[in-house]
């Protein structure tokens, strides 16, 4: 994948789309083959090395958002920066700017439970983008959203990926997402084919 490229991965339920994302993130290990990120193979890396790659190189948008309920919105957003050793003041400033980019200025002190599903989704996007990762992995990021909110989230993700020169690999069943794709790949039991 090239910087700025947006690739959609489609396929029937159970075919392994989420597993493929987990392999790309180094969360699972492949039985065969290899995953190479920025010229570096993930095969054989220990947990600490894989965690470092995830912290610096990847942003992950989960279908269920995975926001930490007892952390404020700014803290959830700043988490990748804080884990990367950025001091709190700078992390908070970057989180604020990213939250403004996703339309959540003024909600920094809210808790996830005080937000709508669409707002929580935008926090998850902000968290995935705040540390400027080279690759964004998104697993059904609009699966729990109404069509209007889903369309807005897809547009936001596409714009942020393009403006940050990141690559995007998104698993989705959403026909709306195809309009932002540079490539659409279909995962089948036999492998990946161009859709």
Backbone as ProteinMPNN parsed JSONL, in Angstrom:
{"seq_chain_A": "XXXXXXXXXXXXXXXXXXXXXXXXXXXXXXXXXXXXXXXXXXXXXXXXXXXXXXXXXXXXXXXXXXXXXXXXXXXXXXXXXXXXXXXXXXXXXXXXXXXXXXXXXXXXXXXXXXXXXXXXXXXXXXXXXXXXXXXXXXXXXXXXXXXXXXXXXXXXXXXXXXXXXXXXXXXXXXXXXXXXXXXXXXXXXXXXXXX", "coords_chain_A": {"N_chain_A": [[0.843, -1.185, 0.0], [0.406, 2.273, -0.673], [1.396, 5.514, 0.663], [-1.373, 7.49, 1.606], [-3.146, 5.922, 0.203], [-6.287, 4.286, -0.069], [-7.728, 1.372, 0.816], [-10.253, -0.985, 0.522], [-11.487, -3.853, 2.153], [-13.461, -6.484, 1.484], [-15.92, -9.101, 1.948], [-17.495, -12.252, 2.691], [-19.082, -12.941, 5.878], [-17.06, -14.364, 8.397], [-14.95, -15.158, 6.79], [-12.436, -14.269, 7.335], [-11.623, -11.597, 7.501], [-11.326, -9.779, 9.701], [-9.387, -11.204, 11.06], [-7.295, -10.985, 9.238], [-6.742, -8.215, 9.497], [-5.893, -8.241, 12.163], [-3.578, -9.761, 11.86], [-2.064, -8.0, 10.285], [-1.663, -6.032, 12.164], [-0.042, -7.265, 13.941], [-1.226, -8.546, 16.027], [-2.079, -11.11, 15.876], [-0.413, -14.138, 14.867], [0.836, -15.279, 11.774], [0.255, -18.45, 10.214], [1.459, -19.121, 7.879], [3.44, -17.377, 5.428], [4.095, -13.791, 5.489], [4.041, -10.634, 7.151], [4.814, -7.416, 6.247], [5.808, -4.334, 7.308], [6.59, -1.128, 6.452], [8.971, -2.064, 5.314], [9.854, -3.84, 7.243], [9.774, -7.037, 8.564], [7.224, -8.689, 10.413], [7.372, -11.193, 11.385], [8.484, -13.334, 13.899], [9.07, -11.328, 15.716], [9.253, -10.151, 19.091], [6.79, -9.634, 21.763], [7.146, -7.087, 22.871], [8.488, -5.633, 20.852], [6.573, -5.773, 18.812], [4.499, -4.337, 20.044], [5.684, -1.814, 20.146], [5.852, -1.202, 17.413], [3.108, -1.097, 16.827], [2.384, 1.102, 18.428], [3.774, 3.222, 17.219], [3.52, 3.07, 14.407], [0.999, 2.208, 13.589], [-2.541, 2.866, 13.451], [-5.571, 1.945, 14.893], [-8.914, 1.372, 14.282], [-11.563, 0.202, 15.91], [-14.525, -1.802, 15.574], [-16.197, -1.789, 17.797], [-15.334, 0.443, 19.089], [-13.867, 0.615, 21.632], [-13.265, 2.513, 23.663], [-11.974, 3.874, 26.691], [-13.854, 3.791, 29.501], [-13.585, 5.284, 31.933], [-11.844, 7.306, 31.38], [-11.419, 10.688, 30.296], [-12.581, 12.206, 27.224], [-10.455, 13.579, 25.95], [-8.289, 12.249, 27.08], [-8.644, 9.597, 26.203], [-8.235, 10.062, 23.495], [-5.611, 11.04, 23.468], [-4.134, 8.885, 24.297], [-2.406, 7.152, 22.602], [-0.258, 8.918, 22.191], [0.626, 9.477, 24.784], [1.445, 6.918, 25.553], [3.589, 6.739, 23.876], [5.407, 8.311, 25.103], [5.167, 11.074, 24.961], [4.978, 14.239, 26.486], [2.451, 15.212, 28.885], [1.205, 17.758, 28.533], [1.772, 18.426, 25.833], [0.611, 16.205, 24.593], [-2.043, 16.553, 25.323], [-2.635, 18.955, 24.013], [-2.307, 18.167, 21.312], [-4.317, 16.23, 21.198], [-6.576, 17.823, 21.633], [-6.522, 19.401, 19.269], [-6.884, 17.376, 17.359], [-9.402, 16.433, 18.102], [-10.886, 18.671, 17.501], [-10.601, 18.601, 14.727], [-12.201, 16.397, 14.152], [-14.668, 17.313, 14.77], [-15.38, 17.579, 17.468], [-14.776, 19.605, 19.247], [-14.742, 21.135, 22.407], [-15.775, 18.991, 23.764], [-13.882, 17.711, 25.219], [-13.616, 17.145, 27.979], [-15.625, 15.407, 28.498], [-16.972, 12.148, 29.284], [-16.798, 8.904, 27.701], [-19.312, 7.581, 27.962], [-21.095, 9.661, 27.984], [-21.446, 10.451, 25.438], [-22.89, 10.27, 22.124], [-23.345, 7.411, 19.92], [-22.225, 8.03, 17.394], [-20.533, 10.138, 18.101], [-18.765, 8.824, 19.837], [-17.593, 7.163, 17.97], [-16.201, 9.03, 16.456], [-14.334, 9.862, 18.337], [-12.876, 7.502, 18.549], [-11.801, 7.456, 15.967], [-10.247, 9.792, 16.101], [-8.393, 9.044, 18.072], [-7.076, 6.992, 16.702], [-5.745, 8.412, 14.767], [-4.235, 10.465, 15.909], [-1.489, 10.229, 16.514], [-0.249, 10.263, 14.1], [-0.001, 7.857, 12.396], [1.481, 5.565, 10.003], [-0.097, 3.647, 8.842], [-3.509, 2.994, 8.849], [-5.748, 0.847, 10.287], [-8.954, -0.322, 9.966], [-11.743, -1.768, 11.319], [-14.764, -2.56, 10.33], [-15.699, 0.161, 10.866], [-18.001, 1.681, 10.777], [-20.083, 0.097, 11.382], [-21.935, 0.127, 13.516], [-23.404, 2.396, 13.214], [-25.898, 4.831, 12.203], [-27.067, 5.405, 8.799], [-26.545, 8.118, 7.927], [-24.724, 9.148, 9.841], [-22.741, 7.259, 9.485], [-21.907, 7.788, 6.839], [-20.801, 10.339, 7.18], [-18.701, 9.686, 8.928], [-17.133, 8.025, 7.299], [-16.361, 9.848, 5.309], [-14.893, 11.618, 6.893], [-12.814, 9.955, 7.817], [-11.575, 9.299, 5.359], [-10.719, 11.851, 4.511], [-8.958, 12.592, 6.582], [-7.029, 10.563, 6.422], [-6.015, 11.037, 3.86], [-5.012, 13.68, 4.182], [-2.985, 13.266, 5.989], [-1.271, 11.595, 4.75], [-1.356, 8.868, 5.206], [-1.823, 5.308, 4.923], [-4.769, 3.407, 4.356], [-6.478, 0.58, 5.425], [-9.456, -0.85, 5.274], [-11.925, -2.87, 6.627], [-15.114, -3.632, 5.62], [-18.686, -3.746, 5.212], [-20.057, -1.83, 4.053], [-21.576, -0.216, 1.414], [-21.377, 2.46, 0.967], [-18.765, 3.099, 1.636], [-17.243, 2.371, -0.533], [-17.065, 4.466, -2.301], [-14.941, 6.049, -1.505], [-12.743, 4.592, -1.941], [-9.563, 3.625, -3.243], [-8.824, 1.156, -4.085], [-10.593, -1.934, -4.14], [-10.688, -4.903, -2.463], [-11.524, -8.339, -2.412], [-11.926, -10.764, 0.031], [-11.731, -14.184, 0.004], [-12.377, -17.684, 0.705], [-10.329, -18.831, -0.736], [-8.389, -16.896, -0.959], [-7.208, -13.502, -1.578], [-8.815, -11.397, -3.904], [-9.12, -9.032, -6.577], [-11.839, -6.906, -6.356]], "CA_chain_A": [[0.0, 0.0, 0.0], [1.139, 3.536, -0.771], [0.883, 6.589, 1.527], [-2.569, 8.125, 1.085], [-4.009, 4.966, -0.482], [-7.406, 3.764, 0.712], [-8.075, 0.043, 0.312], [-11.348, -1.645, 1.233], [-11.464, -5.31, 2.151], [-14.822, -6.977, 1.637], [-16.038, -10.548, 1.894], [-18.547, -12.819, 3.526], [-18.786, -13.097, 7.299], [-16.339, -15.576, 8.762], [-13.917, -15.52, 5.825], [-11.136, -13.953, 7.916], [-11.246, -10.193, 7.304], [-10.806, -9.243, 10.968], [-8.14, -11.92, 11.32], [-6.263, -10.368, 8.406], [-6.356, -6.962, 10.148], [-5.108, -8.589, 13.348], [-2.253, -10.162, 11.374], [-1.366, -6.771, 9.871], [-1.324, -5.281, 13.375], [0.819, -8.053, 14.804], [-2.001, -9.059, 17.165], [-2.07, -12.551, 15.638], [0.737, -14.594, 14.077], [0.455, -16.06, 10.601], [0.744, -19.816, 10.088], [2.311, -19.084, 6.695], [3.594, -16.046, 4.861], [4.728, -12.765, 6.299], [3.53, -9.271, 7.106], [5.939, -6.481, 6.2], [5.405, -2.948, 7.494], [7.707, -0.211, 6.212], [10.172, -2.837, 5.03], [10.265, -4.68, 8.366], [8.945, -8.218, 8.771], [6.704, -8.884, 11.768], [7.602, -12.585, 11.788], [9.516, -13.585, 14.892], [9.271, -10.233, 16.668], [8.668, -10.405, 20.406], [5.628, -8.794, 22.094], [7.579, -5.699, 23.1], [8.764, -5.033, 19.544], [5.288, -5.613, 18.124], [3.785, -3.232, 20.699], [6.334, -0.568, 19.715], [5.406, -0.956, 16.04], [1.701, -0.651, 16.895], [2.323, 2.445, 19.017], [4.359, 4.249, 16.364], [3.248, 2.923, 12.98], [-0.387, 1.833, 13.295], [-3.732, 3.345, 14.132], [-6.586, 0.899, 14.742], [-10.285, 1.766, 14.595], [-12.324, -1.02, 16.159], [-15.971, -1.687, 15.386], [-16.825, -1.502, 19.089], [-14.686, 1.672, 19.554], [-12.902, 0.315, 22.697], [-12.882, 3.668, 24.463], [-11.846, 3.534, 28.118], [-14.977, 4.562, 30.049], [-13.253, 6.173, 33.046], [-10.967, 8.374, 30.902], [-12.063, 11.744, 29.527], [-12.418, 12.12, 25.777], [-9.101, 13.993, 25.559], [-7.356, 11.215, 27.505], [-8.8, 8.497, 25.26], [-7.62, 10.483, 22.235], [-4.171, 11.243, 23.664], [-3.497, 7.664, 24.791], [-1.223, 6.724, 21.842], [0.846, 9.853, 22.411], [1.129, 9.259, 26.143], [2.171, 5.647, 25.531], [4.831, 6.972, 23.139], [6.299, 9.133, 25.909], [4.948, 12.512, 24.765], [4.553, 14.793, 27.778], [0.999, 15.374, 28.973], [0.75, 19.037, 27.967], [1.81, 18.318, 24.377], [-0.386, 15.204, 24.205], [-3.363, 17.169, 25.49], [-2.771, 19.932, 22.936], [-2.511, 17.42, 20.065], [-5.64, 15.606, 21.286], [-7.55, 18.899, 21.415], [-6.517, 19.738, 17.846], [-7.472, 16.263, 16.619], [-10.833, 16.427, 18.407], [-11.471, 19.749, 16.7], [-10.652, 18.087, 13.348], [-13.304, 15.44, 13.999], [-15.924, 17.968, 15.133], [-15.716, 17.389, 18.883], [-14.249, 20.68, 20.085], [-15.608, 21.404, 23.551], [-16.187, 17.741, 24.421], [-12.661, 17.09, 25.73], [-13.768, 16.715, 29.37], [-16.72, 14.437, 28.599], [-16.633, 10.732, 29.341], [-17.409, 8.214, 26.572], [-20.716, 7.277, 28.204], [-21.89, 10.875, 27.794], [-21.456, 10.736, 24.011], [-23.685, 9.414, 21.243], [-22.542, 6.423, 19.201], [-21.457, 8.721, 16.367], [-19.463, 10.896, 18.747], [-17.772, 7.854, 20.295], [-16.892, 6.705, 16.789], [-15.259, 10.081, 16.081], [-13.23, 9.794, 19.306], [-12.057, 6.356, 18.135], [-11.042, 7.904, 14.799], [-9.24, 10.753, 16.563], [-7.343, 8.285, 18.758], [-6.31, 6.236, 15.707], [-5.013, 9.322, 13.888], [-3.536, 11.541, 16.616], [-0.032, 10.051, 16.516], [0.163, 10.276, 12.701], [0.525, 6.554, 11.98], [1.649, 5.341, 8.57], [-1.152, 2.742, 8.391], [-4.733, 2.943, 9.645], [-6.539, -0.373, 10.12], [-10.306, -0.03, 10.45], [-12.573, -2.978, 11.27], [-16.183, -2.186, 10.337], [-15.775, 1.343, 11.722], [-19.323, 2.314, 10.741], [-21.069, -0.979, 11.513], [-22.953, 0.399, 14.533], [-23.889, 3.761, 13.031], [-26.966, 5.046, 11.238], [-26.466, 5.715, 7.49], [-26.034, 9.5, 7.822], [-23.521, 9.246, 10.671], [-21.736, 6.409, 8.842], [-21.371, 8.51, 5.688], [-19.947, 11.411, 7.704], [-17.498, 9.06, 9.477], [-16.327, 7.568, 6.164], [-15.758, 11.043, 4.709], [-13.894, 12.117, 7.835], [-11.669, 9.045, 7.78], [-10.899, 9.476, 4.066], [-10.052, 13.158, 4.489], [-7.845, 12.574, 7.52], [-6.001, 9.672, 5.871], [-5.395, 11.752, 2.73], [-4.262, 14.853, 4.639], [-1.844, 12.82, 6.78], [-0.495, 10.691, 3.894], [-1.365, 7.519, 5.765], [-2.542, 4.308, 4.136], [-5.954, 2.911, 5.058], [-7.04, -0.723, 5.09], [-10.727, -0.877, 5.993], [-12.868, -3.965, 6.461], [-16.452, -3.055, 5.68], [-19.791, -4.221, 4.375], [-20.739, -0.615, 3.646], [-21.453, 0.205, 0.016], [-20.985, 3.871, 1.0], [-17.306, 3.214, 1.762], [-16.598, 2.121, -1.822], [-16.85, 5.726, -3.023], [-13.683, 6.669, -1.093], [-11.675, 3.593, -2.107], [-8.697, 3.556, -4.411], [-8.906, -0.246, -4.487], [-11.473, -2.799, -3.355], [-10.256, -6.3, -2.514], [-12.471, -9.299, -1.83], [-11.299, -11.913, 0.673], [-12.496, -15.412, -0.172], [-11.662, -18.815, 1.317], [-9.151, -19.154, -1.558], [-7.426, -15.811, -0.892], [-7.659, -12.156, -1.906], [-8.948, -11.093, -5.315], [-9.608, -7.684, -6.832], [-13.314, -6.928, -6.489]], "C_chain_A": [[0.882, 1.24, 0.0], [0.589, 4.545, 0.243], [-0.306, 7.274, 0.851], [-3.542, 7.179, 0.409], [-5.069, 4.423, 0.468], [-7.885, 2.464, 0.067], [-9.187, -0.527, 1.186], [-11.198, -3.145, 1.073], [-12.877, -5.777, 2.442], [-14.799, -8.496, 1.569], [-17.11, -11.018, 2.85], [-18.104, -12.909, 4.98], [-18.053, -14.414, 7.527], [-15.204, -15.953, 7.834], [-12.512, -15.14, 6.321], [-10.691, -12.503, 7.768], [-10.661, -9.581, 8.573], [-9.498, -9.922, 11.348], [-7.007, -11.329, 10.501], [-5.811, -9.03, 9.003], [-5.499, -7.24, 11.378], [-3.701, -9.061, 12.981], [-1.431, -8.937, 10.983], [-0.906, -5.958, 11.075], [-0.379, -6.045, 14.296], [0.112, -8.544, 16.053], [-2.142, -10.576, 17.09], [-0.83, -12.88, 14.819], [0.246, -15.475, 12.937], [1.033, -17.468, 10.673], [1.736, -19.912, 8.927], [2.437, -17.646, 6.245], [4.171, -15.062, 5.858], [3.976, -11.458, 6.144], [4.733, -8.348, 7.186], [5.38, -5.069, 6.286], [6.64, -2.068, 7.371], [9.035, -0.962, 6.068], [10.62, -3.776, 6.132], [9.264, -5.831, 8.551], [8.489, -8.296, 10.219], [6.999, -10.29, 12.294], [8.75, -12.661, 12.791], [9.77, -12.444, 15.871], [8.627, -10.572, 18.007], [7.547, -9.398, 20.683], [6.003, -7.332, 22.266], [7.835, -4.971, 21.777], [7.477, -4.799, 18.756], [4.486, -4.46, 18.724], [4.372, -1.893, 20.275], [5.915, -0.212, 18.294], [3.965, -0.454, 16.044], [1.61, 0.779, 17.407], [2.777, 3.529, 18.047], [3.834, 4.234, 14.932], [1.776, 2.742, 12.649], [-1.396, 2.65, 14.081], [-4.814, 2.307, 13.875], [-7.934, 1.449, 15.177], [-11.098, 0.486, 14.7], [-13.813, -0.771, 15.953], [-16.654, -1.27, 16.681], [-16.184, -0.305, 19.788], [-13.61, 1.427, 20.614], [-12.371, 1.573, 23.388], [-12.842, 3.251, 25.924], [-12.835, 4.408, 28.882], [-14.62, 5.546, 31.153], [-12.243, 7.26, 32.665], [-11.781, 9.409, 30.134], [-11.791, 11.531, 28.039], [-11.0, 12.514, 25.365], [-8.078, 12.93, 25.938], [-7.426, 9.998, 26.594], [-8.086, 8.825, 23.953], [-6.105, 10.542, 22.357], [-3.427, 9.959, 24.022], [-2.309, 7.2, 23.949], [-0.012, 7.632, 22.05], [1.471, 9.64, 23.776], [1.931, 7.958, 26.222], [3.499, 5.765, 24.792], [5.763, 7.93, 23.865], [6.182, 10.63, 25.684], [4.455, 13.082, 26.089], [3.074, 15.179, 27.724], [0.502, 16.663, 28.336], [0.726, 18.977, 26.441], [0.77, 17.317, 23.869], [-1.79, 15.792, 24.287], [-3.634, 18.176, 24.371], [-3.051, 19.24, 21.599], [-3.89, 16.761, 20.053], [-6.734, 16.642, 21.035], [-7.667, 19.255, 19.932], [-7.183, 18.639, 17.025], [-8.976, 16.19, 16.864], [-11.548, 17.547, 17.665], [-11.613, 19.304, 15.255], [-11.827, 17.144, 13.126], [-14.633, 16.011, 14.496], [-16.336, 17.813, 16.578], [-15.066, 18.427, 19.79], [-15.256, 20.97, 21.195], [-16.073, 20.164, 24.29], [-15.013, 17.039, 25.101], [-12.811, 16.51, 27.126], [-14.913, 15.729, 29.567], [-16.145, 13.032, 28.769], [-17.326, 10.026, 28.185], [-18.902, 7.937, 26.748], [-21.648, 8.46, 28.035], [-22.045, 11.246, 26.316], [-22.41, 9.815, 23.269], [-22.756, 8.399, 20.573], [-21.675, 7.062, 18.13], [-20.313, 9.515, 16.94], [-18.371, 9.962, 19.265], [-16.935, 7.353, 19.121], [-15.852, 7.74, 16.358], [-14.083, 10.155, 17.064], [-12.299, 8.643, 18.926], [-11.214, 6.71, 16.906], [-9.915, 8.854, 15.215], [-8.079, 10.036, 17.233], [-6.461, 7.532, 17.756], [-5.411, 7.134, 14.868], [-4.054, 10.259, 14.601], [-2.019, 11.425, 16.569], [0.551, 9.927, 15.107], [0.764, 8.944, 12.239], [0.622, 6.447, 10.462], [0.523, 4.488, 8.005], [-2.307, 2.774, 9.377], [-5.445, 1.642, 9.287], [-7.908, -0.105, 10.735], [-11.19, -1.257, 10.234], [-14.037, -2.599, 11.445], [-16.408, -0.919, 11.172], [-17.127, 2.039, 11.727], [-20.444, 1.301, 10.967], [-22.192, -0.697, 12.49], [-23.61, 1.762, 14.365], [-25.045, 3.815, 12.037], [-26.343, 5.52, 9.923], [-25.879, 7.126, 7.378], [-24.739, 9.665, 8.618], [-22.402, 8.416, 10.063], [-21.1, 7.121, 7.656], [-20.426, 9.618, 6.13], [-18.636, 10.838, 8.242], [-16.573, 8.586, 8.359], [-15.621, 8.751, 5.51], [-14.645, 11.588, 5.591], [-12.635, 11.252, 7.796], [-10.882, 9.224, 6.487], [-10.112, 10.775, 4.029], [-8.831, 13.167, 5.393], [-6.708, 11.687, 7.018], [-5.256, 10.379, 4.747], [-4.511, 12.896, 3.239], [-3.003, 14.464, 5.423], [-0.943, 11.858, 6.021], [-0.321, 9.318, 4.533], [-2.007, 6.582, 4.75], [-3.692, 3.791, 4.996], [-6.331, 1.546, 4.516], [-8.292, -0.876, 5.94], [-11.54, -2.108, 5.616], [-14.264, -3.369, 6.596], [-17.428, -3.832, 4.812], [-20.518, -3.035, 3.762], [-20.49, -0.292, 2.181], [-21.018, 1.664, -0.058], [-19.468, 4.023, 0.983], [-16.608, 3.039, 0.418], [-16.301, 3.41, -2.569], [-15.542, 6.404, -2.64], [-12.483, 5.773, -1.389], [-10.863, 3.815, -3.372], [-8.708, 2.144, -4.987], [-9.895, -0.955, -3.577], [-11.003, -4.23, -3.571], [-11.305, -7.168, -1.843], [-11.677, -10.458, -1.243], [-12.244, -13.1, 0.539], [-11.755, -16.529, 0.553], [-10.394, -19.192, 0.537], [-8.085, -18.064, -1.492], [-8.052, -14.482, -1.254], [-7.708, -11.978, -3.406], [-9.407, -9.641, -5.441], [-11.103, -7.752, -7.077], [-13.749, -6.199, -7.746]], "O_chain_A": [[1.96, 1.255, 0.594], [-0.571, 4.441, 0.641], [-0.25, 7.599, -0.335], [-4.655, 7.582, 0.07], [-4.801, 4.139, 1.635], [-8.376, 2.452, -1.062], [-9.086, -0.552, 2.412], [-10.834, -3.642, 0.008], [-13.426, -5.505, 3.51], [-13.798, -9.102, 1.186], [-17.57, -10.268, 3.711], [-16.91, -12.947, 5.278], [-18.383, -15.439, 6.931], [-14.547, -16.971, 8.056], [-11.514, -15.629, 5.792], [-9.502, -12.208, 7.896], [-9.615, -8.934, 8.524], [-8.601, -9.283, 11.898], [-5.889, -11.184, 10.994], [-4.615, -8.741, 9.015], [-4.5, -6.56, 11.612], [-2.744, -8.792, 13.707], [-0.247, -8.845, 11.308], [0.117, -5.277, 11.016], [0.038, -5.518, 15.327], [0.76, -8.917, 17.031], [-2.303, -11.245, 18.11], [-0.264, -12.01, 14.157], [-0.643, -16.308, 13.115], [2.157, -17.663, 11.135], [2.708, -20.667, 8.974], [1.638, -16.793, 6.632], [4.667, -15.439, 6.92], [3.345, -11.213, 5.116], [5.569, -8.478, 8.08], [4.579, -4.655, 5.448], [7.616, -2.246, 8.1], [10.064, -0.564, 6.614], [11.645, -4.444, 5.996], [8.06, -5.607, 8.678], [9.255, -8.009, 11.139], [6.893, -10.548, 13.492], [9.836, -12.128, 12.563], [10.602, -12.578, 16.768], [7.574, -11.209, 18.05], [7.371, -8.432, 19.94], [5.26, -6.442, 21.852], [7.436, -3.818, 21.614], [7.309, -3.761, 18.115], [3.862, -3.692, 17.992], [3.63, -0.934, 20.065], [5.652, 0.954, 18.001], [3.638, 0.505, 15.345], [0.84, 1.58, 16.877], [2.231, 4.632, 18.049], [3.717, 5.29, 14.31], [1.343, 3.083, 11.548], [-1.147, 3.066, 15.212], [-4.957, 1.836, 12.747], [-8.085, 1.933, 16.299], [-11.298, -0.223, 13.714], [-14.296, 0.345, 16.14], [-17.595, -0.477, 16.656], [-16.461, -0.061, 20.962], [-12.521, 1.99, 20.501], [-11.176, 1.682, 23.663], [-13.594, 2.372, 26.345], [-12.682, 5.63, 28.916], [-15.3, 6.562, 31.297], [-11.829, 8.047, 33.517], [-12.715, 9.064, 29.41], [-10.895, 10.78, 27.653], [-10.402, 11.851, 24.518], [-7.106, 12.72, 25.212], [-6.395, 9.423, 26.245], [-7.414, 7.972, 23.373], [-5.394, 10.133, 21.44], [-2.196, 9.955, 24.045], [-1.271, 6.872, 24.525], [1.125, 7.162, 22.081], [2.694, 9.622, 23.915], [2.971, 7.904, 26.878], [4.426, 4.995, 25.043], [6.794, 8.324, 23.32], [7.021, 11.389, 26.171], [3.607, 12.478, 26.746], [2.524, 15.437, 26.653], [-0.527, 16.656, 27.661], [-0.237, 19.428, 25.82], [0.128, 17.546, 22.845], [-2.623, 15.55, 23.414], [-4.746, 18.236, 23.845], [-3.923, 19.669, 20.843], [-4.557, 16.734, 19.018], [-7.698, 16.376, 20.317], [-8.771, 19.393, 19.403], [-7.952, 18.923, 16.107], [-9.741, 15.917, 15.94], [-12.694, 17.383, 17.246], [-12.625, 19.59, 14.616], [-12.388, 17.097, 12.03], [-15.612, 15.277, 14.629], [-17.522, 17.906, 16.893], [-14.831, 18.162, 20.969], [-16.461, 21.041, 20.956], [-16.703, 20.275, 25.341], [-15.142, 15.888, 25.517], [-12.199, 15.488, 27.436], [-15.146, 15.265, 30.684], [-14.987, 12.771, 28.441], [-18.36, 10.507, 27.721], [-19.67, 8.047, 25.793], [-22.864, 8.285, 27.95], [-22.697, 12.236, 25.985], [-22.705, 8.712, 23.729], [-21.533, 8.518, 20.652], [-20.515, 6.685, 17.968], [-19.235, 9.572, 16.347], [-17.184, 10.27, 19.147], [-15.729, 7.142, 19.25], [-14.751, 7.379, 15.943], [-12.963, 10.475, 16.666], [-11.077, 8.787, 18.974], [-10.052, 6.314, 16.812], [-8.783, 8.737, 14.746], [-6.917, 10.37, 16.998], [-5.247, 7.442, 17.938], [-4.416, 6.666, 14.315], [-3.146, 10.8, 13.971], [-1.33, 12.445, 16.583], [1.705, 9.534, 14.94], [1.894, 8.902, 11.753], [-0.072, 7.155, 9.732], [0.211, 4.587, 6.818], [-2.118, 2.606, 10.582], [-5.71, 1.375, 8.115], [-8.004, 0.293, 11.896], [-11.361, -1.723, 9.108], [-14.497, -2.349, 12.559], [-17.225, -0.928, 12.092], [-17.384, 2.89, 12.579], [-21.618, 1.613, 10.764], [-23.295, -1.219, 12.326], [-24.297, 2.236, 15.27], [-25.162, 2.969, 11.15], [-25.206, 5.991, 9.922], [-24.814, 7.3, 6.786], [-23.774, 10.252, 8.129], [-21.239, 8.815, 10.113], [-19.883, 7.066, 7.484], [-19.371, 9.816, 5.528], [-17.575, 11.429, 8.042], [-15.355, 8.732, 8.464], [-14.434, 8.676, 5.193], [-13.583, 11.972, 5.1], [-11.521, 11.772, 7.748], [-9.653, 9.293, 6.515], [-8.97, 10.802, 3.569], [-7.783, 13.692, 5.017], [-5.539, 12.037, 7.179], [-4.027, 10.335, 4.679], [-3.383, 13.06, 2.773], [-2.059, 15.25, 5.507], [0.037, 11.358, 6.572], [0.731, 8.691, 4.411], [-2.667, 7.037, 3.816], [-3.59, 3.747, 6.222], [-6.486, 1.365, 3.308], [-8.216, -1.013, 7.161], [-11.808, -2.357, 4.44], [-14.559, -2.681, 7.574], [-17.057, -4.476, 3.831], [-21.491, -3.215, 3.03], [-19.349, -0.116, 1.756], [-20.37, 2.072, -1.021], [-18.942, 4.963, 0.388], [-15.486, 3.515, 0.246], [-15.382, 3.45, -3.387], [-15.068, 7.263, -3.384], [-11.342, 6.149, -1.12], [-11.401, 4.149, -4.428], [-8.616, 1.949, -6.199], [-10.022, -0.624, -2.398], [-10.928, -4.711, -4.702], [-11.898, -6.784, -0.835], [-10.854, -11.064, -1.929], [-13.412, -13.024, 0.917], [-10.615, -16.336, 0.975], [-9.486, -19.806, 1.096], [-6.962, -18.296, -1.939], [-9.275, -14.339, -1.244], [-6.772, -12.354, -4.112], [-10.011, -9.091, -4.52], [-11.579, -8.543, -7.891], [-14.945, -6.113, -8.026]]}, "name": "protein", "num_of_chains": 1, "seq": "XXXXXXXXXXXXXXXXXXXXXXXXXXXXXXXXXXXXXXXXXXXXXXXXXXXXXXXXXXXXXXXXXXXXXXXXXXXXXXXXXXXXXXXXXXXXXXXXXXXXXXXXXXXXXXXXXXXXXXXXXXXXXXXXXXXXXXXXXXXXXXXXXXXXXXXXXXXXXXXXXXXXXXXXXXXXXXXXXXXXXXXXXXXXXXXXXXX"}
